Amino acid sequence: MKTEILKKLKMAGTYVSGQALCEEFGVSRTAVWKAVRQLQDEGHAIEAVRNRGYLYQENGGDIYTKAGIQSLLHTKVTAQNLAFYEETDSTNNQARRLAEEGAPDGTLVVAVQQTAGKGRRGRGWTTSGEDGVWMSLLLRPSFPTEAASMLTLIAAMAVQRGISQMTGLDCKIKWPNDLVVDGKKICGILTEMSTESDYIRYVVVGIGINVGVREFPEELRDKATSIYLCQKETVGRAPLAAAVMDAWENYYNIFQKTLDLQNLREEYNRELVNTGKAVKVLTPGDEYIGIARGIDPWGKLLVETEDGRIREVMSGEVSVRGVYGYV
């Protein structure tokens, strides 16, 4: 109910009487008052005036709460079940734990801070409070295991759309699991899957967006960036998380109609920073250079080598780097 009251007050733009809230949600005035007090304690600016009701006031602050995120969502399934933590080891780990406990499809795990964040290939992902959006989406798909590799690309599209909409930054996708601005990484995506026999038990899609980071360690300064460093101001984490989840549900619904990227491929390639650029493909026991030509309908990167041959690159234990830098 707390989330519904917050959404109602935000949409109203004027005073809403306590009695109107009681009637709409079928609860007592005391229950409404308690919900409003909880929202105020979380940092939401809600003015209460006798005989007038409650007024939500935009205060420009970065209020990052479960109710704050859910009040901004326009999804039907995605993130409707949301687990919010002030701190956890890793949102991917927490999502896997919830999956084993029976959490439903579309569950979103969000943390203010991770103590043991994870990156691709077992790398660590260091995060701290108020520096970013750290979240993991739990999926329970019914499609074949081979289709799961495309989920990372769909997530990248959702993040690209969310960041671009919220900030106006020229955010691009670096195949298969990074987002970049001005040639530097601003977001990483880690997809993990649990399977049994020939079916998927669940998939966890982890997303880490650098939002308010002011400074990176020296070894990362030429490779990583944040929304703050790009535009010298930050952005609300709750609106950003909601925007990404809204975009995800749209793209995911399109994907599920065909179980490939044929209807998303044109947009993906348009936002792919690698397209038309020389890339170095590093695989176990092999290394070669070619020109990236976008993705095929199954999410494989197409690389044209010097002899004119098109090689299909699958994600996984593959690294794609720019010949003269990160991208």
Number of C-alpha atoms within 10 A of each C-alpha: 12 19 17 14 20 22 19 16 19 17 11 12 12 14 17 18 16 20 13 12 22 16 11 11 12 11 13 14 15 11 15 20 16 13 17 21 16 13 20 13 10 15 16 23 18 20 13 18 11 8 9 12 16 20 19 21 14 11 11 9 11 16 18 23 22 19 22 23 25 22 22 19 20 16 17 10 14 23 26 17 15 17 19 19 16 12 15 19 14 24 33 27 19 20 26 23 12 16 21 11 9 9 18 16 19 22 23 25 28 32 25 22 23 22 15 15 22 23 17 15 10 9 9 12 15 12 22 16 15 15 20 27 25 28 25 30 26 26 23 18 17 11 12 11 16 11 16 19 19 20 23 23 26 25 28 28 24 22 30 25 20 23 25 16 15 14 16 11 15 14 26 29 26 27 27 26 21 24 26 24 20 15 18 23 25 24 29 23 23 20 21 17 17 14 11 8 6 8 14 19 17 21 25 27 21 28 27 23 27 22 26 23 20 15 13 13 8 8 8 12 12 14 17 22 26 26 24 17 16 17 12 10 13 19 19 17 24 21 21 24 26 22 24 23 26 22 20 24 21 14 19 18 11 17 19 14 10 10 19 19 26 15 15 18 17 15 11 22 18 12 20 25 21 22 21 14 16 20 25 20 19 16 15 8 5 8 12 13 18 23 21 26 19 23 24 17 15 17 27 19 23 20 27 19 16 11 7 10 11 16 15 14 19 17 18 11 10 16 17 23 18 18 15 9 11 16 22
